[in-house]
Amino acid sequence: MNIPSDLLYSNDHEWIKLDDEIATIGITDFAQRELGDIVYIEIETVGDTLEREQVFGTVEAVKTVSDLFMPLSGEVLEFNTGLEDNPEAVNDQPYESGWMIKIKMDNPAQLKHLLSADQYKQLIQA
């Protein structure tokens, strides 16, 4: 299982890559494996400012639909539009072309709620 050490993780299985105040967010390799083949991603929150743990979208797999939760508060700046025609990129490359949103975080103190790669491994018992 791929758990890059340079990322942060949420208890809800989102990964976070920081670039100053901009955070790129997607779901982890573990999460996409648990969901199975992803067929559709719905994110209609671009331009919205959401609080940590609010739903920012949904991911639909062959057998289930799952909510996507904000790991940090902030404004949703961008949705990966490549996922509209190629949602399976989340299965194939969850940490590269399978990223979902970019946000401008508004409360860096919330970073303390995120997990390191080692802590995330313990959470999923990998």
C-alpha positions in Angstrom: 0.0 0.0 0.0 1.3 3.4 -1.0 1.5 6.0 1.9 3.8 8.8 0.8 5.8 10.2 3.8 5.7 13.8 2.5 2.0 14.1 2.9 -0.4 14.6 5.8 -3.5 12.5 6.4 -6.9 12.8 7.9 -8.8 10.2 10.0 -11.4 10.2 7.1 -8.7 9.0 4.7 -8.0 12.2 2.8 -4.4 13.1 2.0 -3.1 16.7 2.1 -0.1 18.2 0.3 0.8 21.6 1.5 2.3 24.4 -0.6 2.4 27.4 1.8 -1.3 28.2 2.4 -2.6 26.1 -0.6 -3.5 22.5 0.2 -4.1 19.9 -2.5 -6.5 17.2 -1.2 -7.4 13.7 -2.4 -8.3 10.3 -1.0 -5.7 7.8 0.1 -4.7 4.6 -1.6 -6.3 2.8 1.3 -9.6 4.6 0.7 -9.7 4.0 -3.0 -9.0 0.3 -2.5 -11.9 0.1 0.1 -14.3 1.9 -2.3 -13.4 -0.2 -5.3 -13.8 1.0 -8.9 -14.6 4.7 -8.9 -17.1 5.8 -11.5 -18.0 9.4 -10.7 -16.9 12.3 -8.5 -19.2 15.2 -7.6 -17.7 18.3 -6.3 -19.8 21.5 -6.5 -18.1 23.5 -3.7 -15.6 25.5 -5.8 -15.7 29.0 -4.5 -17.2 28.0 -1.2 -15.5 28.4 2.2 -16.0 25.3 4.2 -15.2 24.4 7.8 -13.1 21.4 8.7 -15.1 18.1 8.6 -17.8 19.6 6.3 -18.6 17.6 3.2 -17.0 19.0 0.1 -18.2 16.4 -2.4 -19.0 12.8 -3.0 -17.2 9.9 -4.7 -19.3 7.1 -6.3 -17.9 3.7 -6.8 -19.6 0.7 -8.4 -21.1 -0.5 -5.0 -21.3 2.6 -2.9 -21.3 6.4 -2.6 -19.1 8.1 0.0 -18.9 11.7 1.3 -15.6 13.6 1.1 -14.7 15.6 4.2 -12.7 18.8 4.4 -9.5 18.0 6.5 -8.9 21.7 6.9 -11.1 24.8 6.9 -10.7 27.0 3.8 -11.9 28.2 0.4 -12.2 25.6 -2.3 -10.2 27.1 -5.1 -10.1 24.4 -7.7 -11.6 21.0 -8.7 -9.5 18.6 -10.7 -11.7 18.7 -13.9 -9.7 15.8 -15.4 -11.7 13.6 -13.0 -14.9 14.4 -14.9 -13.9 12.3 -17.9 -11.4 10.1 -16.0 -12.6 9.3 -12.4 -10.6 6.1 -12.4 -7.5 8.2 -12.1 -8.3 8.1 -8.3 -7.9 4.4 -8.4 -4.8 4.4 -10.7 -2.9 7.4 -9.3 -4.6 8.6 -6.1 -1.6 10.9 -5.2 -0.8 12.2 -8.6 -3.5 12.7 -11.3 -6.2 11.6 -8.9 -6.1 14.7 -6.7 -9.5 16.2 -6.1 -9.4 19.8 -4.8 -7.1 22.6 -4.0 -8.0 24.9 -1.1 -6.7 28.1 0.5 -6.6 27.1 4.1 -7.7 29.7 6.6 -6.6 28.2 9.9 -3.1 26.7 9.9 -3.6 25.7 13.6 -5.8 22.9 12.3 -2.7 21.1 10.9 -2.3 19.6 14.4 -5.4 17.5 13.7 -3.7 15.8 10.8 -1.7 12.6 10.8 1.9 11.9 9.7 2.4 8.9 7.3 3.4 6.7 10.3 0.4 7.7 12.3 -1.9 7.0 9.3 -0.3 3.6 8.9 -1.2 2.9 12.5 -4.7 4.1 11.9 -5.3 1.6 9.0 -3.0 -1.0 10.6 -0.8 -1.2 7.5 
